[in-house]
Amino acid sequence: MKPLLSSLRGQQPSIPPIWLMRQAGRYLPEYRALRQQAPDFVQFCLDPEMAAEATLQPIRRYDMDGAILFADILLIPHALGCRVRFEPGVGPVFEPITSPNALSPGSDWLDMLHPVGETVRRVKAALPARTTLIGFAGAPWTVATYLVEGGTSRDHAKTRAWAFGDPEGFDLLIRRLVETTVDYLSMQIDAGAEVVQLFDSWAGALPADGIRRWSLGPCVAIATALGARHPETPVIVFPRGAGPATAWFATSGAFAGVGIDSSIPPEWAAAVLQPNVAVQGNLDSIVLKVGGDTLTESAAAIRQAFQGGPHIFNLGHGVVPQTPPEHVAELVAYLRGEG
């Protein structure tokens, strides 16, 4: 069995499987060269040839155990009529929405995202036999924050105000995102994704009761629906910033893996989360950027903490663009005993 799939099924290879969030991206010179060929980021994501090449670049360079599909969490709202554009130095920009009716999926909305399925098929055909293909989507709460704020926000004040001030209306928006996310991830699985991950990057913006209602609940609903359609496909959830509430995800029974950010002590995660799920994480991205003894010592401590159960080595967030590519190579070599 592939190492990553083995961990997600409760076993633990002697060497923990490794992949990194944002392992395909701006820190790689080959990615930067590719990106210059397609200035429009949305079109880059929807070009199967380019997106497949971006997905495969870190696999060729590092032989990771997981290849995560190159796409973006905002493709669903884009296909639903809330067009997104990416501005240099700013990031994603939307026309802010104020009603769940702004998302009005027609019968053909998924057709716009069929190129993503073609990317999955191309990558699957090109991957080494031991490498697991990971599909993904943004969790409903995180996607909703971008829609309501009109882009990236530090405090997500507009989104929280809508959720707390009109919870029924906000629930409708979340339900629409749940339904469309299930269809989108199901399409990726049909095309060849072997695992899917939900990124709830802004779960930590919510208080505990909000995490339960608008982060945990929707993610469980998606995983449950996918489990009914694709019972053999594991689901990983990454509720970044959820703190102790991360335990709710691990004990929900809906997920095979739970990703943890760098603020969560590995010892706590091993004791509380690992008896229920494979734990994924949680090296600090800046430690990877720094490299050297700091990197190997931190990686050793994480590996030691999780040696008693299923663990997937990853970061607590994504690879930062300033990371020297050779530091990733050093990390992989160290974990596999080659360094």
ZAKEMAR-839762 format. One record per atom (N, C-alpha, C): x, y, z. Coordinates in steps of 0.1 Angstrom, whole numbers, padded with zeros to 4 digits, always signed. Layout:
# residues N
XYZ...
# end
This chain:
# residues 339
+0008-0012+0000+0000+0000+0000+0009+0013+0000+0004+0023-0007+0012+0035-0007+0013+0041+0007+0025+0046+0011+0028+0050+0025+0017+0060+0030+0013+0070+0022+0004+0080+0027-0010+0074+0030-0014+0065+0021-0027+0058+0023-0026+0049+0035-0015+0043+0037-0013+0034+0048-0015+0041+0062-0009+0053+0063-0011+0061+0075-0025+0065+0077-0032+0069+0066-0046+0073+0067-0055+0061+0071-0050+0049+0069-0058+0038+0073-0054+0032+0087-0047+0041+0094-0043+0037+0108-0031+0030+0110-0023+0027+0100-0010+0020+0101+0001+0031+0101+0013+0027+0104+0024+0037+0104+0036+0031+0098+0040+0035+0086+0053+0030+0080+0064+0034+0089+0075+0027+0088+0087+0030+0097+0092+0044+0094+0091+0049+0081+0094+0063+0077+0081+0070+0075+0078+0081+0082+0065+0087+0080+0064+0093+0066+0053+0091+0059+0051+0098+0046+0052+0113+0047+0056+0119+0037+0058+0134+0037+0052+0140+0024+0044+0151+0026+0042+0160+0015+0040+0174+0022+0041+0184+0015+0040+0198+0021+0029+0206+0015+0022+0213+0023+0012+0223+0018+0020+0234+0010+0015+0237-0002+0021+0247-0011+0035+0241-0016+0036+0228-0017+0049+0223-0022+0052+0226-0036+0041+0229-0044+0042+0235-0057+0040+0250-0056+0049+0258-0059+0047+0272-0057+0060+0281-0060+0059+0293-0055+0068+0303-0059+0083+0301-0054+0085+0292-0045+0098+0290-0040+0106+0282-0050+0100+0275-0060+0106+0267-0070+0109+0275-0082+0121+0276-0087+0124+0283-0099+0117+0278-0111+0115+0265-0112+0107+0259-0124+0093+0263-0124+0087+0265-0112+0073+0270-0111+0073+0285-0116+0082+0293-0111+0082+0307-0115+0084+0308-0130+0092+0300-0136+0093+0300-0151+0080+0296-0158+0073+0286-0152+0061+0282-0158+0050+0293-0156+0050+0299-0145+0040+0309-0142+0040+0321-0151+0052+0324-0156+0054+0335-0165+0046+0333-0178+0043+0321-0181+0036+0318-0194+0021+0321-0193+0016+0323-0181+0002+0325-0179-0001+0335-0168-0001+0348-0171-0002+0359-0161-0015+0358-0154-0026+0353-0160-0039+0353-0153-0039+0340-0145-0040+0341-0131-0038+0330-0122-0050+0320-0124-0062+0325-0125-0074+0316-0126-0072+0308-0139-0068+0314-0150-0067+0307-0162-0055+0297-0161-0045+0300-0153-0034+0291-0151-0039+0278-0144-0048+0280-0134-0054+0269-0126-0063+0261-0135-0069+0267-0145-0079+0260-0153-0072+0255-0167-0059+0255-0167-0052+0250-0179-0046+0237-0175-0052+0225-0179-0047+0212-0174-0033+0210-0176-0027+0214-0188-0013+0212-0191-0004+0219-0180-0007+0232-0178+0001+0239-0169-0001+0235-0154-0014+0233-0150-0017+0229-0137-0011+0215-0134-0011+0206-0143-0005+0193-0141+0010+0194-0140+0016+0202-0148+0031+0204-0147+0034+0210-0133+0027+0220-0128+0030+0226-0115+0028+0215-0104+0018+0207-0105+0016+0196-0095+0028+0187-0095+0033+0183-0107+0044+0173-0108+0058+0178-0104+0060+0191-0105+0073+0197-0103+0080+0192-0090+0073+0194-0078+0079+0190-0066+0081+0174-0065+0073+0167-0072+0074+0152-0072+0087+0148-0079+0090+0155-0090+0102+0152-0097+0114+0156-0089+0113+0167-0082+0125+0172-0075+0127+0165-0062+0116+0162-0055+0118+0156-0041+0112+0142-0039+0105+0137-0048+0099+0124-0047+0090+0123-0034+0081+0133-0033+0072+0134-0021+0062+0121-0022+0057+0118-0010+0047+0107-0009+0033+0111-0013+0031+0124-0014+0018+0129-0018+0020+0140-0028+0012+0140-0039+0011+0151-0049-0002+0158-0047-0002+0170-0043-0015+0177-0041-0018+0185-0054-0030+0183-0059-0035+0190-0071-0032+0205-0070-0026+0210-0081-0024+0225-0082-0037+0231-0087-0044+0239-0078-0056+0246-0081-0057+0257-0071-0069+0262-0068-0071+0273-0058-0085+0270-0051-0085+0274-0039-0098+0272-0031-0109+0281-0036-0106+0291-0044-0117+0300-0048-0123+0297-0062-0119+0285-0067-0125+0282-0081-0140+0279-0080-0144+0273-0069-0159+0271-0068-0167+0283-0069-0165+0294-0060-0173+0306-0062-0171+0312-0075-0159+0311-0081-0157+0316-0095-0167+0310-0105-0168+0296-0103-0177+0289-0112-0192+0292-0109-0194+0296-0097-0208+0299-0093-0212+0314-0096-0204+0321-0103-0207+0334-0108-0201+0345-0100-0194+0343-0089-0187+0353-0082-0173+0353-0087-0171+0360-0097-0158+0360-0104-0147+0366-0095-0135+0359-0095-0124+0363-0087-0113+0367-0096-0105+0377-0092-0093+0381-0099-0082+0382-0089-0070+0379-0093-0058+0379-0084-0050+0391-0088-0048+0401-0079-0040+0413-0081-0027+0411-0075-0016+0415-0082-0002+0414-0076-0001+0422-0064+0005+0416-0053+0006+0423-0041-0006+0424-0032-0017+0420-0037-0030+0420-0030-0036+0407-0028-0036+0399-0038-0042+0385-0037-0056+0385-0043-0065+0376-0039-0078+0374-0045-0087+0386-0042-0095+0390-0052-0104+0402-0051-0117+0397-0056-0128+0399-0049-0142+0397-0053-0150+0410-0051-0161+0410-0058-0172+0419-0054-0179+0413-0042-0178+0420-0030-0183+0414-0018-0198+0411-0019-0202+0399-0013-0216+0395-0014-0222+0398+0000-0235+0400-0001-0243+0403+0011-0255+0394+0013-0257+0385+0004-0268+0376+0004-0264+0362-0001-0270+0352+0004-0267+0339-0001-0272+0337-0015-0281+0345-0020-0286+0345-0034-0275+0349-0044-0264+0355-0039-0253+0358-0048-0247+0346-0054-0248+0335-0047-0244+0322-0052-0256+0315-0058-0256+0315-0071-0268+0309-0078-0263+0299-0088-0260+0287-0083-0254+0277-0092-0264+0272-0103-0261+0274-0115-0269+0268-0126-0265+0254-0128-0272+0247-0137-0270+0233-0139-0257+0230-0145-0250+0240-0150-0238+0237-0157-0225+0243-0150-0227+0247-0137-0216+0254-0131-0203+0245-0130-0205+0232-0128-0194+0222-0127-0186+0221-0140-0193+0224-0151-0186+0223-0164-0174+0232-0165-0175+0244-0158-0164+0253-0158-0152+0247-0151-0154+0238-0142-0143+0232-0135-0139+0218-0140-0144+0214-0151-0140+0201-0157-0125+0201-0160-0119+0213-0164-0104+0213-0166-0097+0208-0154-0102+0210-0142-0095+0205-0130-0095+0190-0130-0107+0184-0134-0107+0169-0135-0097+0164-0145-0095+0171-0156-0085+0167-0166-0071+0169-0160-0069+0179-0152-0056+0180-0146-0053+0168-0137-0063+0164-0129-0062+0152-0121-0058+0139-0129-0065+0138-0140-0063+0126-0149-0048+0126-0154-0044+0138-0158-0030+0139-0163-0020+0136-0153-0022+0141-0141-0012+0139-0130-0012+0124-0126-0024+0119-0125-0025+0105-0120-0017+0096-0130-0018+0098-0143-0011+0090-0153+0004+0092-0152+0009+0103-0147+0023+0106-0147+0030+0103-0133+0023+0100-0123+0029+0098-0110+0036+0085-0108+0046+0085-0100+0052+0072-0096+0042+0064-0088+0044+0051-0089+0034+0041-0083+0032+0043-0068+0042+0048-0061+0041+0049-0046+0035+0063-0042+0033+0072-0051+0028+0086-0048+0013+0087-0048+0007+0092-0037-0007+0094-0036-0011+0107-0042-0022+0107-0049-0027+0120-0055-0038+0126-0046-0036+0138-0042-0045+0145-0032-0053+0156-0039-0066+0154-0039-0074+0165-0043-0078+0174-0032-0084+0186-0034-0087+0194-0023-0097+0205-0027-0103+0211-0016-0112+0222-0018-0111+0231-0005-0115+0243-0006-0116+0251+0006-0128+0247+0014-0127+0248+0027-0139+0245+0035-0149+0257+0034-0162+0254+0036-0172+0265+0034-0169+0278+0042-0166+0277+0055-0163+0289+0063-0152+0297+0056-0141+0291+0053-0130+0299+0047-0134+0305+0034-0141+0297+0025-0145+0303+0012-0155+0314+0014-0164+0313+0024-0173+0324+0027-0167+0336+0031-0155+0335+0039-0149+0348+0043-0144+0356+0031-0138+0349+0021-0134+0356+0010-0145+0363+0002-0156+0356+0001-0168+0361-0006-0174+0374+0001-0175+0373+0014-0181+0384+0022-0172+0396+0023-0159+0393+0026-0149+0404+0028-0145+0410+0014-0147+0403+0003-0142+0408-0010-0128+0404-0012-0122+0396-0004-0108+0392-0005-0103+0388+0008-0089+0389+0010-0083+0385+0023-0086+0396+0033-0088+0391+0046-0090+0400+0057-0083+0396+0069-0079+0405+0077-0072+0402+0090-0081+0397+0101-0093+0403+0101-0102+0400+0113-0115+0394+0109-0118+0393+0095-0130+0387+0090-0143+0393+0097-0142+0406+0100-0153+0413+0108-0166+0412+0100-0167+0415+0087-0179+0414+0080-0186+0400+0080-0177+0391+0079-0182+0377+0078-0188+0373+0092-0180+0376+0102-0185+0373+0116-0198+0380+0119-0199+0393+0115-0211+0401+0118-0223+0395+0111-0221+0390+0098-0232+0384+0092-0236+0371+0099-0226+0362+0102-0229+0350+0108-0236+0351+0122-0231+0361+0130-0238+0362+0143-0250+0370+0142-0251+0380+0133-0263+0388+0132-0275+0382+0124-0272+0373+0115-0282+0367+0106-0278+0352+0104-0278+0344+0115-0272+0331+0114-0280+0322+0104-0293+0324+0103-0301+0316+0094-0297+0319+0079-0296+0332+0076-0291+0335+0063-0277+0331+0060-0268+0332+0070-0255+0327+0068-0254+0312+0066-0263+0305+0074-0264+0290+0072-0267+0286+0058-0276+0294+0051-0280+0291+0038-0268+0292+0028-0260+0303+0030-0248+0304+0022-0238+0292+0025-0237+0288+0037-0228+0277+0040-0233+0264+0034-0246+0262+0035-0252+0250+0029-0250+0249+0014-0251+0260+0007-0248+0260-0007-0234+0257-0010-0225+0262-0002-0211+0259-0004-0208+0244+0000-0215+0238+0009-0213+0224+0012-0217+0216+0000-0229+0219-0005-0234+0211-0016-0225+0211-0028-0220+0223-0032-0212+0224-0044-0198+0218-0041-0193+0219-0029-0180+0213-0026-0180+0198-0027-0191+0192-0022-0193+0178-0024-0192+0174-0038-0199+0181-0047-0199+0177-0061-0185+0179-0067-0179+0190-0063-0165+0193-0069-0155+0183-0065-0155+0179-0052-0145+0169-0047-0149+0155-0053-0162+0152-0055-0166+0140-0061-0160+0139-0075-0161+0150-0082-0156+0150-0096-0141+0147-0096-0133+0153-0086-0119+0150-0085-0116+0136-0082-0124+0130-0073-0122+0116-0070-0125+0107-0082-0136+0110-0089-0139+0102-0101-0128+0103-0112-0121+0114-0112-0110+0116-0121-0097+0110-0117-0096+0105-0104-0084+0098-0100-0078+0103-0086-0084+0113-0080-0078+0117-0067-0080+0105-0057-0070+0102-0049-0070+0091-0040-0073+0095-0025-0071+0108-0023-0074+0114-0009-0079+0128-0013-0087+0134-0004-0091+0148-0006-0089+0155+0008-0085+0168+0007-0083+0176+0019-0092+0188+0018-0098+0191+0030-0105+0204+0032-0096+0213+0039-0094+0225+0033-0086+0236+0040-0095+0246+0046-0096+0245+0060-0103+0256+0067-0093+0265+0073-0087+0273+0064-0076+0282+0068-0079+0292+0078-0092+0297+0079-0096+0307+0088-0105+0302+0099-0104+0289+0102-0113+0284+0113-0110+0291+0126-0097+0296+0128-0093+0302+0141-0099+0316+0142-0106+0321+0132-0113+0334+0134-0126+0333+0141-0130+0321+0143-0143+0319+0150-0141+0316+0165-0151+0320+0173-0151+0315+0187-0155+0300+0187-0154+0293+0199-0156+0279+0199-0170+0275+0194-0181+0282+0198-0194+0278+0193-0195+0280+0178-0188+0290+0173-0188+0293+0158-0180+0282+0151-0169+0277+0157-0162+0267+0150-0170+0254+0149-0178+0251+0160-0186+0239+0159-0197+0241+0148-0203+0253+0147-0214+0254+0138-0210+0256+0123-0200+0265+0121-0197+0269+0107-0183+0263+0102-0176+0257+0110-0163+0250+0105-0165+0235+0106-0167+0230+0119-0168+0216+0121-0180+0210+0114-0192+0216+0116-0204+0210+0110-0204+0209+0095-0201+0220+0088-0200+0218+0073-0189+0209+0068-0178+0208+0075-0167+0199+0071-0172+0184+0073-0178+0182+0084-0184+0168+0087-0194+0165+0076-0203+0174+0073-0213+0172+0063-0207+0168+0049-0196+0175+0045-0190+0172+0033-0183+0158+0033-0176+0155+0044-0169+0142+0045-0179+0131+0045-0191+0133+0052-0201+0123+0053-0207+0120+0039-0210+0131+0032-0216+0129+0018-0206+0122+0009-0193+0126+0010-0183+0120+0002-0181+0105+0006-0182+0102+0019-0181+0088+0023-0192+0079+0017-0204+0085+0016-0215+0078+0010-0212+0075-0005-0206+0084-0012-0204+0083-0026-0191+0075-0029-0181+0077-0021-0167+0072-0023-0162+0066-0010-0167+0055-0006-0163+0050+0008-0149+0047+0009-0141+0045-0002-0127+0041-0001-0118+0053-0001-0123+0065-0002-0115+0077-0003-0114+0084+0010-0102+0085+0016-0100+0092+0029-0102+0107+0027-0106+0113+0038-0107+0128+0038-0099+0133+0050-0090+0143+0047-0082+0150+0056-0089+0164+0058-0089+0169+0070-0094+0182+0073-0082+0190+0080-0081+0203+0076-0071+0212+0082-0077+0224+0088-0082+0223+0101-0088+0235+0107-0078+0244+0113-0071+0252+0105-0060+0260+0110-0065+0270+0121-0058+0270+0132-0061+0280+0143-0072+0275+0152-0077+0263+0150-0088+0259+0159-0084+0255+0173-0071+0254+0176-0066+0251+0189-0072+0239+0195-0076+0239+0208-0082+0226+0214-0094+0221+0207-0101+0230+0200-0113+0225+0192-0110+0216+0181-0097+0215+0178-0093+0205+0168-0096+0191+0172-0098+0189+0185-0102+0175+0190-0115+0172+0185-0124+0181+0183-0138+0178+0178-0137+0172+0164-0128+0177+0156-0126+0171+0142-0121+0157+0143-0111+0155+0152-0105+0142+0153-0115+0131+0159-0124+0135+0167-0133+0125+0173-0147+0125+0167-0148+0132+0156-0161+0132+0149-0164+0119+0141-0154+0112+0138-0156+0100+0130-0157+0102+0115-0156+0115+0111-0158+0118+0097-0145+0118+0089-0133+0119+0096-0121+0122+0089-0111+0111+0092-0103+0108+0081-0092+0098+0083-0079+0105+0088-0078+0118+0086-0067+0126+0090-0070+0140+0094-0063+0145+0103-0065+0159+0108-0052+0166+0107-0051+0177+0100-0039+0185+0099-0039+0195+0111-0027+0198+0116-0026+0207+0127-0016+0218+0124-0018+0230+0128-0009+0241+0126+0002+0241+0136+0011+0250+0134+0024+0250+0142+0021+0254+0157+0010+0260+0160+0007+0264+0174+0003+0253+0183+0000+0241+0177-0005+0230+0185+0007+0221+0190+0009+0219+0203+0020+0211+0207+0019+0197+0202+0029+0191+0196+0028+0178+0191+0025+0167+0202+0029+0169+0214+0026+0160+0225+0012+0160+0228+0005+0171+0228-0010+0172+0230-0017+0165+0218-0012+0168+0206-0019+0161+0194-0017+0146+0195-0005+0142+0199-0003+0127+0199-0012+0121+0210-0014+0127+0221-0022+0122+0232-0037+0123+0229-0042+0134+0223-0056+0136+0221-0061+0133+0208-0054+0136+0197-0059+0134+0183-0055+0120+0178-0042+0116+0180-0037+0104+0173-0044+0091+0176-0050+0090+0188-0057+0077+0190-0070+0076+0181-0074+0087+0174-0086+0087+0166-0083+0088+0151-0073+0095+0147-0070+0098+0133-0055+0098+0131-0051+0098+0118-0038+0101+0115-0036+0116+0116-0025+0120+0123-0022+0134+0125-0012+0139+0114-0015+0150+0108-0007+0156+0097-0001+0169+0102+0012+0170+0101+0018+0183+0105+0032+0180+0112+0037+0190+0119+0032+0204+0119+0044+0213+0121+0055+0211+0112+0067+0219+0112+0064+0233+0109+0070+0242+0116+0068+0257+0113+0074+0260+0099+0066+0267+0091+0071+0270+0078+0084+0279+0078+0085+0287+0088+0097+0295+0089+0110+0287+0093+0107+0277+0101+0118+0267+0104+0124+0261+0091+0115+0257+0082+0119+0252+0069+0127+0262+0062+0123+0274+0062+0130+0285+0055+0144+0287+0061+0145+0286+0074+0158+0288+0081+0168+0277+0078+0162+0264+0079+0171+0253+0075+0181+0250+0086+0191+0242+0082+0202+0239+0091+0198+0230+0103+0206+0232+0114+0203+0224+0126+0189+0227+0132+0184+0239+0131+0171+0242+0136+0161+0233+0129+0162+0231+0116+0153+0223+0108+0153+0209+0113+0165+0203+0113+0166+0189+0117+0162+0186+0131+0165+0195+0140+0161+0193+0154+0146+0194+0156+0140+0203+0149+0125+0205+0149+0118+0193+0143+0124+0188+0132+0118+0176+0125+0119+0164+0134+0131+0163+0141+0133+0151+0150+0123+0151+0161+0120+0163+0167+0111+0164+0178+0097+0160+0174+0093+0165+0162+0079+0161+0157+0078+0146+0155+0088+0141+0148+0088+0127+0145+0088+0118+0158+0096+0123+0168+0096+0116+0181+0082+0116+0188+0076+0128+0187+0063+0129+0194+0052+0120+0188+0053+0118+0175+0042+0111+0168+0046+0096+0165+0057+0091+0170+0061+0078+0166+0052+0067+0171+0043+0070+0180+0034+0059+0185+0022+0057+0177+0020+0064+0166+0008+0062+0158+0009+0067+0144-0002+0067+0137-0002+0072+0123+0001+0087+0122+0011+0090+0114+0015+0104+0113+0020+0107+0098+0015+0118+0093+0020+0123+0080+0028+0136+0082+0040+0135+0078+0049+0147+0081+0045+0158+0071+0043+0170+0076+0039+0182+0068+0042+0194+0076+0038+0206+0071+0040+0218+0077+0028+0222+0085+0029+0233+0093+0018+0238+0100+0010+0248+0092+0016+0252+0081+0010+0260+0070+0017+0257+0057+0016+0266+0048+0023+0263+0035+0037+0268+0034+0045+0262+0025+0058+0266+0022+0058+0281+0018+0067+0289+0025+0067+0303+0021+0076+0305+0009+0073+0316+0001+0080+0318-0012+0095+0319-0010+0100+0324+0002+0114+0327+0004+0122+0315+0008+0116+0303+0008+0122+0291+0013+0132+0286+0002+0145+0284+0006+0154+0278-0004+0150+0264-0008+0149+0260-0020+0145+0247-0024+0154+0236-0018+0166+0239-0016+0175+0228-0010+0171+0225+0004+0164+0234+0011+0160+0231+0025+0149+0220+0025+0141+0220+0015+0131+0210+0014+0138+0197+0011+0148+0197+0002+0155+0185-0001+0162+0179+0012+0167+0188+0020+0174+0184+0033+0164+0178+0042+0152+0183+0043+0141+0178+0052+0137+0164+0047+0135+0162+0034+0131+0149+0029+0142+0139+0031+0155+0143+0029+0166+0134+0031+0167+0130+0046+0166+0139+0054+0167+0136+0069+0156+0126+0073+0143+0129+0069+0133+0120+0073+0135+0106+0068+0141+0104+0056+0143+0091+0050+0156+0085+0053+0163+0092+0062+0176+0086+0067+0187+0087+0056+0186+0097+0047+0195+0098+0036+0205+0110+0039+0202+0118+0049+0210+0130+0051+0222+0127+0060
# end
